[in-house]
């Protein structure tokens, strides 16, 4: 069953693998939370005796839906293959190949010609912050789609030309959520590139001068790569993506926030974060993400570098939001109530 939010046009699908079994939820949630927390010495497959038959189907679907294929390889390696099956691990390997090809396209097709005119956001933007995890050349942050922010019409026209030359076909002519291009590849993979003229087209109180400021603060690490968001701005993007794009229900987006705090937390400009948060009439998206990070701290026993003003709010959070975020982080059976986040 799909439920559509009239205000945003986004669709939320009822996960077909949901389980009301306490045993299934406990086992799957333990696996997913271990993946979100990252590698720990001596991590072994959890006990699996006497589990309900749907447990492993549930786990497979939860891992894929939450974008945790790379974290699975990093945390467990092949230790879960006897439980999740070889075909599932073949899917994971395919997703890794997709990411490798995307990286080649960024460095060889897009970057050299448009490096200073576009910003790659979302999955690609986060990938560099996971490099410290890499083992045997495995960066666990896989890329399912490239999303390019191209603020000007002239730049978008040039990107379209380059994509078409590179074998991509435009799938839609006009879309509130951007222009989508696709290209078939080996092994049945379909690569997708989305062009965004504005970052959040449904934004009612996200003004163009703020977007321009973010674009101007972007940095370029090499002549063969597109621009990258400055760390503070990327944290704001990641916060909104976790809260709005997934309704606090994506494990990899939560892991993105944790990774940013781990890698750049001490250098983040929290005054800027607060300023942009306060530019919204009702920044529920920000506090929902803080509640997600609070749940991570409680599960992992770690303390993240959050500012005092955010921790002060956590002492008396809105009870609805606290309950909602907690229930969304039940990876085996997430709460699917719709919330209209002011954008």
N, C-alpha and C positions, 0 to 999 in steps of 0.2 A: 504494500500500500504506500503510495506517495502522497505527501502532504505539501501543499504549496503555500508559501507565505505571500499574501497579496501585496504587502508593502515592498518587498525586496525582489520578488520574482524567483527566489531560490527554492529549490525542492529538497526535501528531506525524506529519504527512503527508509521505510521500516526494515530494519536489518532482518534478513531472512533466517539468521542463525540464532536469534535471541533465545535464551533459555531461562526458565524459571526454577531450574534445579539448583539448589544450594551447592551441591557437590560440583556441578559444572562451573558455576560462577566462581567458586573459591579457587578451583584449579586454573581456569583460564585467566582470572584476574591476577593470580600470583605470577603466571608466566608473563603477562603483558607488563605488569609493574616492574618485573625484573628487567625486561627489555628497556623500559623507559629510564630506569635507573642507570643502565649502562653496565659494562663488564666489571665483574668482581672475581678475584682469584678463587678457584675451586668451585665455580658454579656448575652444578650438575642438573640433569633432568629431574624434575620433581616426581615423587612417587605417583604411579599411575594405576595401581591395582584397584579393581572393583569400582571403576568410574563408569558413569552412564555412557551408553554407546555414542551419544551425540557430542561428547566432550571434545574429541579431536577435530570434528567438523567445525564446531564452534570456534576452537582455537585457530584453525587455519583461516577461517573467514575474518576473525578479529585481527589477526596479524596483517592480512592483506588490506583490510579496510582502513587500518590505522597507519599504513605506510611503514611498517616495522621490519620489512624483509632484510634490510641491511643490518639492523640491530640484532635480528635473530642470528645471522651469521657471526656477528661480533661477539655476542654474549654466550650463545650456546654452541656455535659451530655446527657440527653434524650430530650433536648429542640428542636432538629431538627427532632426527630422521626416522628412527624405529617407530615413533609414535605418530608423527605427522605424515610420514610416507615419502618415498622417493619422488613420485610425481609432483608433490608440493615443493620439494627442494628444487626440482627442475624449473618450476615457475619462478622461484626466488632467483635462480641463476639467470633466467631470461630477463628479469627486471634489472639485474646487475648489468647485463649486456646493453640493455636499453640506455642506462645511465652512461655507460662508456661511450656509446655512439653520440648521445647528446653532447657530451663534453667535447668530442671531436668537432661536432658541428659549431659549437660556440667558438672554439679556438681557430678553426680553419675556414668557416663559412661566414659567420656573423661578426666576430670580434675585429678582425683586421680591417674591415670596411666601415664598420659603424661603431667603433669602440667608444668614441666620445659623444655619441648622440643618443644612445639608448641605455637603459638600466635593466639588467636582468634581475627580477625580483622573485620572491617566494622560494621554491625548492633550490634553485641554483644559488640564490643569494645566501642561503643558509649553509650550503655544502662546505664552504671553506672553513667554517668554524668547527667542523667535525674532524679536521685533518689530524688532530692530536690522537684520535681514536684509531687511526689507520694501522692495520696490521696486514702484512703481505699485500700491500697496495690496495687494501680494501677500505674505502671510505664508506661508513655505514649509512650516510645520508643519500638515498637514492633519489633520482629525478624522474617523475612521471610525465611532466609536461614543462616546457620552457614558457615562461611568461615574461614578455618584454614590455617595458613601459616606454612608449614613444610619444612624448607630449605634443610634437608638432606634426601637421599633416604632411609636410615635405619629407620628414624622416620616415613616417609610416609608409609613404609611397616608395621610398628607397628600400625599406625593409621588405616590402611585398615583392619588389623586383628581385631582390637577392634570394628570398625564399622560393619563388617560382623557378629561378635558375637552378636552385638546389634540389628541385624535384618535389617541392611541396605544392599541394593543391588547396585553394581556399574553399573551406567547407561552408562558411556562411558569409553573406555579403554585408550584413549589418546586425549587430547584436549589442544590447545594452552592456553586456559583460565582456565585450571585446570582439576582435576578429580572429577566427580560428582557422589555422592551416594544418593540414595533415599530410603525412607521407608514409606509405607502407615500407617496411624494412624486412630483413630476414626473420625467419622463425615466426612469421605471422604478427610481428610487432607493428604497431601503428604509432608513429611519432607525432606529437601535437605541439604546435607553437601558437600561443595566444598573444595578440597585440592589444595593448591597453593604451588608449589616448589619455584617459584620466584614471587614477588609481581606484577610486570608489565612485562609480558613475551614479549610484543612487544617493550619494551623500547630500544631505540637506544642510549640514553646517560644516562641511569640510571645504574650505574655500580655495580657489585656485592659487592665491598668493602663498598659502601654506605648502601646496604641492610644489610650486616653483622653488620655494626655499629648500625643500627636501632635495629636489633635483640638483640645485646648485651646490649642495653640501656633499653630493656623491663624489666618490674618488675612483681613479683608474689605476689598477696595479700594474698593468702592462699594456703595450700598444696593441696586443692581439686579443684583448678581452673587453667586453662592454664595461660600462661604469658599474660600480657597486655602491649600495647605500652605506652611508656612515653608520657606525654601530648603534648609536642612539636611535637614529631613524629606523634602522632595521628592527630594533627591539619594539618600536611602536607598530611597525607593520606586522611583526610576528604576534604581538599581543592581540591585535585586531583580527588576525587570521585565525588564531585559536578560538577566540570568543565568538566572532561573527560568522566566519566561513564554515566552522565545524560545530557551532553551538557548544563549545567546550568539550567536544566529544572526539577529538583526534589526539591519539597518543603521540604521534610524531611531532605535531605542532606544540604540544606541551614540552616534549623533549627539546624542541628548537629553543623555547624560552629558557629552559634550564641550561642548555649549551651556551647560549649567548651570555647568560649571567656568569657561567663558569669562565668563559674565555674573555669577556669584556666588561664584566659587571663593575669592577672597580673604576673603570674609565667611562662608564655611561654618565651622561649629563642628566641627572635626575631632575634638575630644575627645568630643563627643556621638556622632559617627559611630562612633568606636572603641568607645564604651560600648555602643551598641546592637549593633554587630557582635559584641562579646564576650558578649552575652546569649544568643547561639546556641551550641549545643554544638559545631557544626561549620560555620563560616561560609564554606563553599566558594563560595557565591554571591557573596560580596564579593570574594574574591580572583580569581574568574573575571572579574568586571567590571574589576578593576584590570589584569588581563592584556589584556583588550580595549582598554583605554585605552593600554596600553603599545604594542600593535600600531598604534594610531592615531598615536602619537607617531613611531614608526619609519617609517610610511608618509608622514606629512605633514612630518616634519622639525621639528615644533613641540614645545614643552615645556609641559605642562599643570601647573597649580598643585596637585600632589598632595603630601600630607604626607610627611615624612622616613621615618616608620615604614612607610608603604606602599612607598616606593621601596627601603627596606632589604630588604623581602620579595622584591621583584623581582630582587634580585641572585642569589637561589637559589630560584626557584619550583619547585614540584612539576613534574617533567618531563611527567607525564601531562596535567595541566591546561594546561600551556604548549602541548603538541602539540594537545590537543583544541580549545582556543580558536582557535589559528591555523587549524586545519582548518575550523572552523565559519565563519570569516571568509573562506573561499573562496566568494564569493557565487554563482559559477557552478555549484558542485558541493559544497555544504556537507556536512561530516561529520554523519551523523545518528545516531550512537551515543547511546543513552539514558543519561542520568545522573540518579540519584535525588538531587536536591538536598535536604538537610535544610531543612525550612521552619520 
